[in-house]
Amino acid sequence: CGGLVPGQNNVIRDLVKTLHNLYGVTTVYGFHGGFKGIYKLKPTLLTLSKVSDINLKGGTILSTTSGACDPELIVRELKRLDVNQLYVIGGDGAMRGA
């Protein structure tokens, strides 16, 4: 639902580190291609080692996209993956989609 925003890799890195270190979360998925990517593309397992230096890279390790998506397919896939929290990173478009 939105495009690239500055600092996206920093947010991804800090979110993964916080979930792991403070809350003991062991499985964090990253979805490529925005909301559509939740049901169209394979998720990436975001580990501490995978995100350790992404803050030094530009852009985002997760691709972005804009356009319509299917909320029912999103919910179905999140349930299938046993995801109980979804963090949306982005600007106005991403927040409208959320």
Secondary structure, DSSP 8 states (H G I E B T S, - for coil): -B---TTHHHHHHHHHHHHHHHH-----EE-SSHHHHHHHS--EE--HHHHTTGGGSSS-SS--B-S---HHHHHHHHHHTT-------SSHHHHHH-
